[in-house]
Amino acid sequence: MRARKALYGCVSVVILAVVTEPADAILNAFFETGAYLKGHFRLTSGLHSPEYLQCALVLQYPRHAEHFGRLLATEFRRLEPPLDVGVVASPAIGGLIIGHEVARALGARFIFTERDAASGKMVLRRGFSIEPGETAVVVEDVVTTGGSSREVIDILKDAGARVIGAGSIIDRSGGAVDLGVPRVALKTMQVVAYREEDCPLCRAGNPVVKPGSRPVHAAS
Ligand code: ZN
């Protein structure tokens, strides 16, 4: 319940819009596992934020990963037209655990893309392949700009897959990201983020960190 108090204490800076899961079971899992971090973070987008949801910390508990996977699978089954998913694809590393759980819940295969160190391009390796016409969904832990999911979608389409949807545990875009396919998320939210030149944390002299690059304290 300590976590709930932390939520209320920060609610004005955390969530402007919440959809699905009226009981907030998803965010509660983040609070309970210390996956909701406070500090001064440089997001992938380049914007600065006082908070970060570190999915790896909640997904370290298989019960949460399994639960989230089942919930996302349920969302995918609601898409029209209803189609069996042949393969779930995720960008490594963030999408690996949740993508695998979604595949388990859908009875589908699971494959992943990874970024080539030399070219910086997302690629399919390790002998993974797509059958022409195979139905596919893309799963990430967090969608912020949708860049990674977009790259995976392009790889799947180039390989002949029929991409019928994309999903994530958290949508940090407030629902704004358009991937050209139906999109589902367990929690849609709009986080506070600043341009570097407008960032009050920078102005206060707090060092900015990339999430995950060093230990940070959980919200309390
Ligand atoms: Zn800053």
py3Dmol code that shows the C-alpha trace and the ligand (Angstrom):
import py3Dmol

protein = """\
ATOM      1  CA  MET A   1       0.000   0.000   0.000  1.00  0.00           C
ATOM      2  CA  ARG A   2       3.046   2.210   0.326  1.00  0.00           C
ATOM      3  CA  ALA A   3       3.183   2.106  -3.441  1.00  0.00           C
ATOM      4  CA  ARG A   4      -0.366   3.377  -3.724  1.00  0.00           C
ATOM      5  CA  LYS A   5       0.550   6.378  -1.612  1.00  0.00           C
ATOM      6  CA  ALA A   6       3.466   7.070  -3.913  1.00  0.00           C
ATOM      7  CA  LEU A   7       1.070   7.050  -6.834  1.00  0.00           C
ATOM      8  CA  TYR A   8      -1.240   9.541  -5.189  1.00  0.00           C
ATOM      9  CA  GLY A   9       1.676  11.755  -4.228  1.00  0.00           C
ATOM     10  CA  CYS A  10       2.829  11.937  -7.826  1.00  0.00           C
ATOM     11  CA  VAL A  11      -0.405  11.589  -9.662  1.00  0.00           C
ATOM     12  CA  SER A  12      -0.408  15.090 -11.103  1.00  0.00           C
ATOM     13  CA  VAL A  13       2.895  14.456 -12.882  1.00  0.00           C
ATOM     14  CA  VAL A  14       2.375  10.838 -13.824  1.00  0.00           C
ATOM     15  CA  ILE A  15      -0.867  10.269 -15.603  1.00  0.00           C
ATOM     16  CA  LEU A  16      -3.048  12.522 -17.642  1.00  0.00           C
ATOM     17  CA  ALA A  17      -4.984   9.814 -19.370  1.00  0.00           C
ATOM     18  CA  VAL A  18      -5.610   6.252 -18.358  1.00  0.00           C
ATOM     19  CA  VAL A  19      -7.505   3.758 -20.426  1.00  0.00           C
ATOM     20  CA  THR A  20      -8.455   0.143 -19.721  1.00  0.00           C
ATOM     21  CA  GLU A  21      -7.958  -1.684 -16.415  1.00  0.00           C
ATOM     22  CA  PRO A  22     -10.120   0.442 -14.121  1.00  0.00           C
ATOM     23  CA  ALA A  23      -8.476  -1.073 -11.036  1.00  0.00           C
ATOM     24  CA  ASP A  24      -5.034   0.097 -12.209  1.00  0.00           C
ATOM     25  CA  ALA A  25      -3.701  -3.434 -11.833  1.00  0.00           C
ATOM     26  CA  ILE A  26      -0.988  -2.706 -14.364  1.00  0.00           C
ATOM     27  CA  LEU A  27       0.451   0.369 -12.677  1.00  0.00           C
ATOM     28  CA  ASN A  28       0.103  -1.289  -9.283  1.00  0.00           C
ATOM     29  CA  ALA A  29       2.412  -4.044 -10.493  1.00  0.00           C
ATOM     30  CA  PHE A  30       4.991  -1.384 -11.427  1.00  0.00           C
ATOM     31  CA  PHE A  31       4.751   0.287  -8.028  1.00  0.00           C
ATOM     32  CA  GLU A  32       4.862  -2.962  -6.108  1.00  0.00           C
ATOM     33  CA  THR A  33       8.002  -4.134  -7.878  1.00  0.00           C
ATOM     34  CA  GLY A  34       9.900  -0.832  -7.726  1.00  0.00           C
ATOM     35  CA  ALA A  35       9.632  -0.480 -11.503  1.00  0.00           C
ATOM     36  CA  TYR A  36       8.375   3.069 -11.290  1.00  0.00           C
ATOM     37  CA  LEU A  37      11.532   5.180 -11.016  1.00  0.00           C
ATOM     38  CA  LYS A  38      11.975   8.806 -10.075  1.00  0.00           C
ATOM     39  CA  GLY A  39      14.996  10.873 -11.020  1.00  0.00           C
ATOM     40  CA  HIS A  40      16.114  12.797 -14.089  1.00  0.00           C
ATOM     41  CA  PHE A  41      16.030  10.749 -17.245  1.00  0.00           C
ATOM     42  CA  ARG A  42      16.910  11.295 -20.872  1.00  0.00           C
ATOM     43  CA  LEU A  43      14.322   9.395 -22.869  1.00  0.00           C
ATOM     44  CA  THR A  44      15.015   7.782 -26.225  1.00  0.00           C
ATOM     45  CA  SER A  45      13.204  10.728 -27.779  1.00  0.00           C
ATOM     46  CA  GLY A  46      15.858  13.052 -26.306  1.00  0.00           C
ATOM     47  CA  LEU A  47      13.327  14.652 -23.959  1.00  0.00           C
ATOM     48  CA  HIS A  48      14.000  14.818 -20.215  1.00  0.00           C
ATOM     49  CA  SER A  49      11.589  13.378 -17.664  1.00  0.00           C
ATOM     50  CA  PRO A  50      11.411  13.130 -13.854  1.00  0.00           C
ATOM     51  CA  GLU A  51      10.059   9.592 -13.992  1.00  0.00           C
ATOM     52  CA  TYR A  52      10.490   6.341 -15.811  1.00  0.00           C
ATOM     53  CA  LEU A  53       8.693   3.025 -15.929  1.00  0.00           C
ATOM     54  CA  GLN A  54      11.387   0.348 -16.036  1.00  0.00           C
ATOM     55  CA  CYS A  55       9.567  -2.645 -17.492  1.00  0.00           C
ATOM     56  CA  ALA A  56      12.488  -4.995 -16.851  1.00  0.00           C
ATOM     57  CA  LEU A  57      11.965  -4.588 -13.118  1.00  0.00           C
ATOM     58  CA  VAL A  58       8.348  -5.691 -13.219  1.00  0.00           C
ATOM     59  CA  LEU A  59       9.016  -8.398 -15.822  1.00  0.00           C
ATOM     60  CA  GLN A  60      11.692  -9.967 -13.601  1.00  0.00           C
ATOM     61  CA  TYR A  61       8.686 -11.568 -11.904  1.00  0.00           C
ATOM     62  CA  PRO A  62       7.324 -14.256 -14.212  1.00  0.00           C
ATOM     63  CA  ARG A  63       3.862 -13.996 -12.693  1.00  0.00           C
ATOM     64  CA  HIS A  64       3.590 -10.400 -13.869  1.00  0.00           C
ATOM     65  CA  ALA A  65       5.079 -11.193 -17.274  1.00  0.00           C
ATOM     66  CA  GLU A  66       2.659 -14.067 -17.745  1.00  0.00           C
ATOM     67  CA  HIS A  67      -0.297 -11.965 -16.639  1.00  0.00           C
ATOM     68  CA  PHE A  68       0.605  -9.061 -18.933  1.00  0.00           C
ATOM     69  CA  GLY A  69       1.102 -11.522 -21.795  1.00  0.00           C
ATOM     70  CA  ARG A  70      -2.339 -12.992 -21.312  1.00  0.00           C
ATOM     71  CA  LEU A  71      -3.933  -9.532 -21.143  1.00  0.00           C
ATOM     72  CA  LEU A  72      -2.237  -8.424 -24.371  1.00  0.00           C
ATOM     73  CA  ALA A  73      -3.231 -11.671 -26.070  1.00  0.00           C
ATOM     74  CA  THR A  74      -6.831 -10.956 -25.084  1.00  0.00           C
ATOM     75  CA  GLU A  75      -6.566  -7.488 -26.634  1.00  0.00           C
ATOM     76  CA  PHE A  76      -5.193  -8.961 -29.869  1.00  0.00           C
ATOM     77  CA  ARG A  77      -8.047 -11.471 -30.022  1.00  0.00           C
ATOM     78  CA  ARG A  78     -10.500  -8.572 -29.995  1.00  0.00           C
ATOM     79  CA  LEU A  79      -9.096  -7.118 -33.217  1.00  0.00           C
ATOM     80  CA  GLU A  80     -11.258  -7.288 -36.317  1.00  0.00           C
ATOM     81  CA  PRO A  81     -11.226  -9.400 -38.298  1.00  0.00           C
ATOM     82  CA  PRO A  82     -10.436 -12.093 -35.742  1.00  0.00           C
ATOM     83  CA  LEU A  83      -7.388 -13.942 -37.043  1.00  0.00           C
ATOM     84  CA  ASP A  84      -5.112 -16.547 -35.543  1.00  0.00           C
ATOM     85  CA  VAL A  85      -1.679 -15.104 -34.955  1.00  0.00           C
ATOM     86  CA  GLY A  86       1.085 -17.246 -36.419  1.00  0.00           C
ATOM     87  CA  VAL A  87       4.043 -15.369 -35.045  1.00  0.00           C
ATOM     88  CA  VAL A  88       4.788 -12.705 -32.455  1.00  0.00           C
ATOM     89  CA  ALA A  89       7.837 -10.549 -33.173  1.00  0.00           C
ATOM     90  CA  SER A  90       9.588  -8.182 -30.784  1.00  0.00           C
ATOM     91  CA  PRO A  91      12.609  -5.909 -30.865  1.00  0.00           C
ATOM     92  CA  ALA A  92      15.386  -7.086 -28.527  1.00  0.00           C
ATOM     93  CA  ILE A  93      16.040  -6.516 -25.709  1.00  0.00           C
ATOM     94  CA  GLY A  94      13.002  -4.789 -24.260  1.00  0.00           C
ATOM     95  CA  GLY A  95      10.401  -6.818 -26.119  1.00  0.00           C
ATOM     96  CA  LEU A  96      11.810 -10.284 -25.494  1.00  0.00           C
ATOM     97  CA  ILE A  97      10.069 -11.296 -22.288  1.00  0.00           C
ATOM     98  CA  ILE A  98       6.660  -9.783 -22.936  1.00  0.00           C
ATOM     99  CA  GLY A  99       6.651 -10.878 -26.583  1.00  0.00           C
ATOM    100  CA  HIS A 100       7.394 -14.447 -25.571  1.00  0.00           C
ATOM    101  CA  GLU A 101       4.564 -14.414 -23.037  1.00  0.00           C
ATOM    102  CA  VAL A 102       2.116 -13.026 -25.591  1.00  0.00           C
ATOM    103  CA  ALA A 103       3.154 -15.778 -28.011  1.00  0.00           C
ATOM    104  CA  ARG A 104       2.620 -18.389 -25.306  1.00  0.00           C
ATOM    105  CA  ALA A 105      -0.888 -17.043 -24.607  1.00  0.00           C
ATOM    106  CA  LEU A 106      -1.750 -16.950 -28.329  1.00  0.00           C
ATOM    107  CA  GLY A 107      -0.243 -20.346 -29.105  1.00  0.00           C
ATOM    108  CA  ALA A 108       2.041 -18.647 -31.632  1.00  0.00           C
ATOM    109  CA  ARG A 109       5.770 -18.718 -32.421  1.00  0.00           C
ATOM    110  CA  PHE A 110       8.005 -16.015 -31.051  1.00  0.00           C
ATOM    111  CA  ILE A 111      10.872 -14.381 -32.918  1.00  0.00           C
ATOM    112  CA  PHE A 112      12.893 -11.243 -32.302  1.00  0.00           C
ATOM    113  CA  THR A 113      14.823  -8.631 -34.190  1.00  0.00           C
ATOM    114  CA  GLU A 114      18.070  -7.110 -32.997  1.00  0.00           C
ATOM    115  CA  ARG A 115      20.057  -4.064 -33.919  1.00  0.00           C
ATOM    116  CA  ASP A 116      23.130  -4.588 -36.067  1.00  0.00           C
ATOM    117  CA  ALA A 117      26.050  -2.963 -34.276  1.00  0.00           C
ATOM    118  CA  ALA A 118      27.738  -1.817 -37.476  1.00  0.00           C
ATOM    119  CA  SER A 119      24.809  -0.442 -39.459  1.00  0.00           C
ATOM    120  CA  GLY A 120      22.498   0.434 -36.565  1.00  0.00           C
ATOM    121  CA  LYS A 121      19.686  -1.230 -38.504  1.00  0.00           C
ATOM    122  CA  MET A 122      17.192  -3.646 -36.983  1.00  0.00           C
ATOM    123  CA  VAL A 123      17.602  -7.122 -38.485  1.00  0.00           C
ATOM    124  CA  LEU A 124      16.224 -10.643 -38.206  1.00  0.00           C
ATOM    125  CA  ARG A 125      18.981 -13.137 -37.395  1.00  0.00           C
ATOM    126  CA  ARG A 126      19.550 -16.583 -35.891  1.00  0.00           C
ATOM    127  CA  GLY A 127      17.709 -18.376 -38.683  1.00  0.00           C
ATOM    128  CA  PHE A 128      14.355 -16.776 -37.850  1.00  0.00           C
ATOM    129  CA  SER A 129      12.092 -16.660 -40.877  1.00  0.00           C
ATOM    130  CA  ILE A 130       8.567 -15.709 -41.892  1.00  0.00           C
ATOM    131  CA  GLU A 131       6.252 -17.696 -44.078  1.00  0.00           C
ATOM    132  CA  PRO A 132       4.635 -15.707 -46.886  1.00  0.00           C
ATOM    133  CA  GLY A 133       1.206 -14.554 -45.724  1.00  0.00           C
ATOM    134  CA  GLU A 134       1.845 -15.545 -42.122  1.00  0.00           C
ATOM    135  CA  THR A 135      -0.173 -13.466 -39.662  1.00  0.00           C
ATOM    136  CA  ALA A 136       2.016 -11.547 -37.255  1.00  0.00           C
ATOM    137  CA  VAL A 137       1.795  -9.094 -34.375  1.00  0.00           C
ATOM    138  CA  VAL A 138       4.564  -6.914 -32.975  1.00  0.00           C
ATOM    139  CA  VAL A 139       4.992  -6.603 -29.213  1.00  0.00           C
ATOM    140  CA  GLU A 140       7.156  -4.173 -27.247  1.00  0.00           C
ATOM    141  CA  ASP A 141       7.389  -3.379 -23.561  1.00  0.00           C
ATOM    142  CA  VAL A 142       6.945   0.375 -23.993  1.00  0.00           C
ATOM    143  CA  VAL A 143       5.924   2.468 -26.970  1.00  0.00           C
ATOM    144  CA  THR A 144       7.163   6.045 -26.804  1.00  0.00           C
ATOM    145  CA  THR A 145       7.708   7.148 -30.397  1.00  0.00           C
ATOM    146  CA  GLY A 146       6.942   3.748 -31.916  1.00  0.00           C
ATOM    147  CA  GLY A 147      10.250   3.728 -33.777  1.00  0.00           C
ATOM    148  CA  SER A 148      11.285   0.195 -32.823  1.00  0.00           C
ATOM    149  CA  SER A 149       7.872  -1.315 -33.492  1.00  0.00           C
ATOM    150  CA  ARG A 150       7.797   0.441 -36.861  1.00  0.00           C
ATOM    151  CA  GLU A 151      11.139  -1.110 -37.806  1.00  0.00           C
ATOM    152  CA  VAL A 152       9.944  -4.587 -36.835  1.00  0.00           C
ATOM    153  CA  ILE A 153       6.711  -4.109 -38.786  1.00  0.00           C
ATOM    154  CA  ASP A 154       8.729  -3.151 -41.869  1.00  0.00           C
ATOM    155  CA  ILE A 155      10.942  -6.243 -41.519  1.00  0.00           C
ATOM    156  CA  LEU A 156       7.908  -8.503 -41.188  1.00  0.00           C
ATOM    157  CA  LYS A 157       6.145  -6.936 -44.160  1.00  0.00           C
ATOM    158  CA  ASP A 158       9.274  -7.131 -46.299  1.00  0.00           C
ATOM    159  CA  ALA A 159       9.406 -10.843 -45.434  1.00  0.00           C
ATOM    160  CA  GLY A 160       5.835 -11.305 -46.625  1.00  0.00           C
ATOM    161  CA  ALA A 161       4.005 -11.366 -43.304  1.00  0.00           C
ATOM    162  CA  ARG A 162       0.536  -9.992 -42.794  1.00  0.00           C
ATOM    163  CA  VAL A 163       0.951  -7.714 -39.771  1.00  0.00           C
ATOM    164  CA  ILE A 164      -2.422  -7.467 -38.037  1.00  0.00           C
ATOM    165  CA  GLY A 165      -1.523  -5.463 -34.953  1.00  0.00           C
ATOM    166  CA  ALA A 166       1.030  -4.086 -32.544  1.00  0.00           C
ATOM    167  CA  GLY A 167       0.945  -4.017 -28.778  1.00  0.00           C
ATOM    168  CA  SER A 168       2.827  -2.881 -25.707  1.00  0.00           C
ATOM    169  CA  ILE A 169       2.467  -3.000 -21.951  1.00  0.00           C
ATOM    170  CA  ILE A 170       2.765   0.775 -21.714  1.00  0.00           C
ATOM    171  CA  ASP A 171       1.951   3.401 -24.309  1.00  0.00           C
ATOM    172  CA  ARG A 172       3.786   6.537 -23.271  1.00  0.00           C
ATOM    173  CA  SER A 173       2.525   8.498 -26.274  1.00  0.00           C
ATOM    174  CA  GLY A 174      -0.953   9.059 -24.894  1.00  0.00           C
ATOM    175  CA  GLY A 175      -2.232   7.031 -27.832  1.00  0.00           C
ATOM    176  CA  ALA A 176      -0.702   9.375 -30.407  1.00  0.00           C
ATOM    177  CA  VAL A 177       1.661   6.936 -32.135  1.00  0.00           C
ATOM    178  CA  ASP A 178       0.322   5.636 -35.447  1.00  0.00           C
ATOM    179  CA  LEU A 179       2.011   2.455 -36.678  1.00  0.00           C
ATOM    180  CA  GLY A 180      -0.331   1.896 -39.595  1.00  0.00           C
ATOM    181  CA  VAL A 181      -1.791  -1.209 -37.925  1.00  0.00           C
ATOM    182  CA  PRO A 182      -4.274  -1.559 -35.039  1.00  0.00           C
ATOM    183  CA  ARG A 183      -2.511  -0.949 -31.746  1.00  0.00           C
ATOM    184  CA  VAL A 184      -3.240  -2.177 -28.229  1.00  0.00           C
ATOM    185  CA  ALA A 185      -1.697  -1.286 -24.860  1.00  0.00           C
ATOM    186  CA  LEU A 186      -2.397  -2.304 -21.300  1.00  0.00           C
ATOM    187  CA  LYS A 187      -1.844   1.228 -20.063  1.00  0.00           C
ATOM    188  CA  THR A 188      -1.954   4.419 -22.096  1.00  0.00           C
ATOM    189  CA  MET A 189      -0.432   7.431 -20.448  1.00  0.00           C
ATOM    190  CA  GLN A 190       1.132  10.776 -21.106  1.00  0.00           C
ATOM    191  CA  VAL A 191       4.274  11.369 -19.116  1.00  0.00           C
ATOM    192  CA  VAL A 192       5.734  14.716 -18.240  1.00  0.00           C
ATOM    193  CA  ALA A 193       8.699  15.409 -20.486  1.00  0.00           C
ATOM    194  CA  TYR A 194      10.715  18.521 -21.190  1.00  0.00           C
ATOM    195  CA  ARG A 195      12.984  19.706 -23.938  1.00  0.00           C
ATOM    196  CA  GLU A 196      16.468  19.966 -22.535  1.00  0.00           C
ATOM    197  CA  GLU A 197      16.458  23.759 -22.747  1.00  0.00           C
ATOM    198  CA  ASP A 198      13.192  23.913 -20.785  1.00  0.00           C
ATOM    199  CA  CYS A 199      14.015  21.194 -18.231  1.00  0.00           C
ATOM    200  CA  PRO A 200      13.691  22.363 -14.593  1.00  0.00           C
ATOM    201  CA  LEU A 201      15.815  19.422 -13.438  1.00  0.00           C
ATOM    202  CA  CYS A 202      18.682  20.521 -15.665  1.00  0.00           C
ATOM    203  CA  ARG A 203      18.255  24.064 -14.413  1.00  0.00           C
ATOM    204  CA  ALA A 204      18.526  22.756 -10.844  1.00  0.00           C
ATOM    205  CA  GLY A 205      21.839  21.127 -11.759  1.00  0.00           C
ATOM    206  CA  ASN A 206      20.688  17.506 -11.439  1.00  0.00           C
ATOM    207  CA  PRO A 207      22.712  15.163 -13.656  1.00  0.00           C
ATOM    208  CA  VAL A 208      20.607  13.486 -16.311  1.00  0.00           C
ATOM    209  CA  VAL A 209      20.843   9.726 -16.831  1.00  0.00           C
ATOM    210  CA  LYS A 210      19.710   7.351 -19.511  1.00  0.00           C
ATOM    211  CA  PRO A 211      17.255   4.934 -17.878  1.00  0.00           C
ATOM    212  CA  GLY A 212      18.950   1.677 -17.012  1.00  0.00           C
ATOM    213  CA  SER A 213      22.460   3.068 -17.265  1.00  0.00           C
ATOM    214  CA  ARG A 214      23.001   3.158 -13.534  1.00  0.00           C
ATOM    215  CA  PRO A 215      21.072   2.307 -10.386  1.00  0.00           C
ATOM    216  CA  VAL A 216      18.352   4.744  -9.423  1.00  0.00           C
ATOM    217  CA  HIS A 217      15.999   4.771  -6.474  1.00  0.00           C
ATOM    218  CA  ALA A 218      12.486   3.528  -6.818  1.00  0.00           C
ATOM    219  CA  ALA A 219       9.630   5.899  -6.092  1.00  0.00           C
ATOM    220  CA  SER A 220       8.684   5.917  -2.451  1.00  0.00           C
TER     221      SER A 220
END
"""
ligand_1 = """\
1
ZN
Zn 16.887 17.742 -17.828
"""
view = py3Dmol.view(width=600, height=400)
view.addModel(protein, "pdb")
view.setStyle({"model": 0}, {"cartoon": {"style": "trace"}})
view.addModel(ligand_1, "xyz")
view.setStyle({"model": 1}, {"stick": {}})
view.zoomTo()
view.show()
